[in-house]
Amino acid sequence: MTTHKPGPWRHYDAIIVGARCAGAATAMLLARQGLDVLVVERGEYGSDALSTHALMRGAVMQLQDWGLLDAVKASGATPVTRTSFHYGDERVNVRIKSEYGVDALYAPRRKFLDRILVDAARQAGARFHFGCIIDDLTRSADGAVSGARLRDEFGRIEEISAGIVIGADGARSTVARSVGAETLVEGQSATAVVYGYFQGLPDEGYRWGFAPGMASGVIPTNHGATLVFAGVPSAKYRETFAGDLAGGFGRVLAAQSPQLADQVRQAQPMERLRGYTGLPGFMRLPYGPGWALVGDAGYFRDPITAHGITDALRDAALLSRAVVSGRESGFAEYRYLRDALSRPLFDVTEAIASFDWTLDEVKRHHIALNAAMKVETAVMSRLGARLPVVPRRIEAAA
Ligand SMILES: Cc1cc2nc3c(=O)[nH]c(=O)nc-3n(C[C@H](O)[C@H](O)[C@H](O)COP(=O)(O)OP(=O)(O)OC[C@H]3O[C@@H](n4cnc5c(N)ncnc54)[C@H](O)[C@@H]3O)c2cc1C
């Protein structure tokens, strides 16, 4: 952490570190409220992320509220109107009900979804620097975060001041580390995932499969391509996949559903398989003087419940309300709502990612997950997309 020196640097109402679903959505919401926003992203505009990308109802509802669902549909995302859960040989079918104006789910690839959010934020007036890194934060004399140090692709350093610095920089957040954000909850469970994209699989909606010690998923994405993943406990990554991603992937699918494994063998692989080794979940304190965290930077849960993007969009909406309010109580409400809505999801995700269940137990975990998601969508639909009127000046939080 460097000490902020007065100087002729550019000032923004908010600097956001990270331009994916949490950062770009927060930027869009703040810029739409008239705030002067800079977003710094070390990656490239429109790039993909190491992530599967099934959206749950809450995310689709937010995208619709923000006027972005048509762009998602135009990206070629397949509407998902049914889901099936497979517990060993037992199959449970679920129709996606029309609720809160959402009659289908979508799973757009991140190269489409994140770009749609960035474009909407730009249209609202937010400024983006891609290929740049925030490597440190600056502080004012009272210790509050007052800005950030930006390093561009040529190694040039610039210090930029801001009313608030928002870390939307993922689970290994530089902002969280720099401010020493307290870890409030630490998970123990982690799933390792290998996934790929295939053409030629039948469209049967979302398909989630569970067998002792393993999981799988089939997710329709864009332009007829289907994402298929195979998951095992993180501790089993090496023995299952190391040195032979494709072999391990095929074996996990076959052990759960020979029929699915056959379909995937006959389908056309589109890209190389990708492997993710897993990381236990956590919840961090999401704000302090002059800073806040949103998305995975503040709250990370294992991907087995496919809920991270939905959470990121939800928390972008909640945090932007707090920033716009400019009040400590607004940030306290952000923390309260984030934690109250996330904790049941976090706990059930931990239970599923432990792989320490019978098929009956994991079925019950899914019923609890569904109940938590219902509460989340009900609360978010009440809060709606509309934000309070903007004060132009933002006081440092807390
Ligand atoms: C294998 C896997 C499968 C998943 N499947 C699903 C799913 O099906 N559905 C779902 O909803 N969620 C899923 N998730 C979770 C989802 O990917 C995350 O919750 C989501 O990406 C969080 O978005 P974010 O914007 O908070 O962070 P990220 O997507 O991690 O983005 C953070 C950005 O910050 C940038 N950055 C980091 N540090 C700096 C810095 N110092 N300076 C500048 N830029 C920086 C990074 O380049 C990155 O682009 C999955 C995750 C994994 C790993």
The ligand as a Tripos MOL2 file, in Angstrom:
@<TRIPOS>MOLECULE
LIG
   53    58     1     0     0
SMALL
NO_CHARGES

@<TRIPOS>ATOM
      1 C1        -14.6980  -24.3590  -13.2640 C.3       1 LIG1
      2 C2        -15.7040  -23.3040  -12.9120 C.ar      1 LIG1
      3 C3        -17.0180  -23.4610  -13.2990 C.ar      1 LIG1
      4 C4        -17.9570  -22.4980  -12.9790 C.ar      1 LIG1
      5 N1        -19.2480  -22.6570  -13.3950 N.ar      1 LIG1
      6 C5        -20.1630  -21.7130  -13.1620 C.ar      1 LIG1
      7 C6        -21.4880  -21.8240  -13.6800 C.ar      1 LIG1
      8 O1        -21.8420  -22.7760  -14.3800 O.2       1 LIG1
      9 N2        -22.3620  -20.8320  -13.3830 N.ar      1 LIG1
     10 C7        -22.0150  -19.7620  -12.6230 C.ar      1 LIG1
     11 O2        -22.8560  -18.8930  -12.3750 O.2       1 LIG1
     12 N3        -20.7630  -19.6260  -12.1380 N.ar      1 LIG1
     13 C8        -19.8360  -20.5590  -12.3930 C.ar      1 LIG1
     14 N4        -18.5590  -20.4160  -11.9270 N.ar      1 LIG1
     15 C9        -18.2480  -19.2460  -11.0880 C.3       1 LIG1
     16 C10       -17.9990  -18.0090  -11.9410 C.3       1 LIG1
     17 O3        -17.0370  -18.2720  -12.9320 O.3       1 LIG1
     18 C11       -17.4950  -16.8770  -11.0410 C.3       1 LIG1
     19 O4        -18.3330  -16.7550   -9.9220 O.3       1 LIG1
     20 C12       -17.4610  -15.5710  -11.8110 C.3       1 LIG1
     21 O5        -16.4820  -15.6270  -12.8130 O.3       1 LIG1
     22 C13       -17.1240  -14.4110  -10.8770 C.3       1 LIG1
     23 O6        -17.0040  -13.2560  -11.6610 O.3       1 LIG1
     24 P1        -16.1310  -12.0300  -11.1540 P.3       1 LIG1
     25 O7        -16.3810  -10.9400  -12.1470 O.co2     1 LIG1
     26 O8        -16.3640  -11.8020   -9.7250 O.co2     1 LIG1
     27 O9        -14.6140  -12.5340  -11.2260 O.3       1 LIG1
     28 P2        -13.7450  -13.1120  -12.4020 P.3       1 LIG1
     29 O10       -14.5880  -13.7060  -13.4720 O.co2     1 LIG1
     30 O11       -12.7170  -13.9700  -11.7480 O.co2     1 LIG1
     31 O12       -13.0400  -11.8200  -13.0250 O.3       1 LIG1
     32 C14       -12.0530  -11.1120  -12.3390 C.3       1 LIG1
     33 C15       -11.2800  -10.2910  -13.3490 C.3       1 LIG1
     34 O13       -10.3700   -9.4380  -12.6430 O.3       1 LIG1
     35 C16        -9.1770   -9.3250  -13.4100 C.3       1 LIG1
     36 N5         -8.1020   -8.9580  -12.4910 N.ar      1 LIG1
     37 C17        -7.6760   -9.6770  -11.4170 C.ar      1 LIG1
     38 N6         -6.6940   -8.9940  -10.7580 N.ar      1 LIG1
     39 C18        -6.5020   -7.8410  -11.4500 C.ar      1 LIG1
     40 C19        -5.6370   -6.7250  -11.2570 C.ar      1 LIG1
     41 N7         -4.7990   -6.6700  -10.2200 N.pl3     1 LIG1
     42 N8         -5.6850   -5.7080  -12.1360 N.ar      1 LIG1
     43 C20        -6.5490   -5.7670  -13.2060 C.ar      1 LIG1
     44 N9         -7.4100   -6.7920  -13.4200 N.ar      1 LIG1
     45 C21        -7.3960   -7.8150  -12.5470 C.ar      1 LIG1
     46 C22        -8.9790  -10.7060  -14.0110 C.3       1 LIG1
     47 O14        -8.2020  -10.6400  -15.1840 O.3       1 LIG1
     48 C23       -10.4250  -11.1560  -14.2830 C.3       1 LIG1
     49 O15       -10.8100  -10.9210  -15.6150 O.3       1 LIG1
     50 C24       -17.5880  -21.3590  -12.2400 C.ar      1 LIG1
     51 C25       -16.2660  -21.1870  -11.8430 C.ar      1 LIG1
     52 C26       -15.3310  -22.1490  -12.1810 C.ar      1 LIG1
     53 C27       -13.9070  -21.9370  -11.7660 C.3       1 LIG1
@<TRIPOS>BOND
     1     1     2 1
     2     2     3 ar
     3     2    52 ar
     4     3     4 ar
     5     4     5 ar
     6     4    50 ar
     7     5     6 ar
     8     6     7 ar
     9     6    13 1
    10     7     8 2
    11     7     9 ar
    12     9    10 ar
    13    10    11 2
    14    10    12 ar
    15    12    13 ar
    16    13    14 ar
    17    14    15 1
    18    14    50 ar
    19    15    16 1
    20    16    17 1
    21    16    18 1
    22    18    19 1
    23    18    20 1
    24    20    21 1
    25    20    22 1
    26    22    23 1
    27    23    24 1
    28    24    25 2
    29    24    26 1
    30    24    27 1
    31    27    28 1
    32    28    29 2
    33    28    30 1
    34    28    31 1
    35    31    32 1
    36    32    33 1
    37    33    34 1
    38    33    48 1
    39    34    35 1
    40    35    36 1
    41    35    46 1
    42    36    37 ar
    43    36    45 ar
    44    37    38 ar
    45    38    39 ar
    46    39    40 ar
    47    39    45 ar
    48    40    41 1
    49    40    42 ar
    50    42    43 ar
    51    43    44 ar
    52    44    45 ar
    53    46    47 1
    54    46    48 1
    55    48    49 1
    56    50    51 ar
    57    51    52 ar
    58    52    53 1
@<TRIPOS>SUBSTRUCTURE
     1 LIG1         1 GROUP 0 **** ****
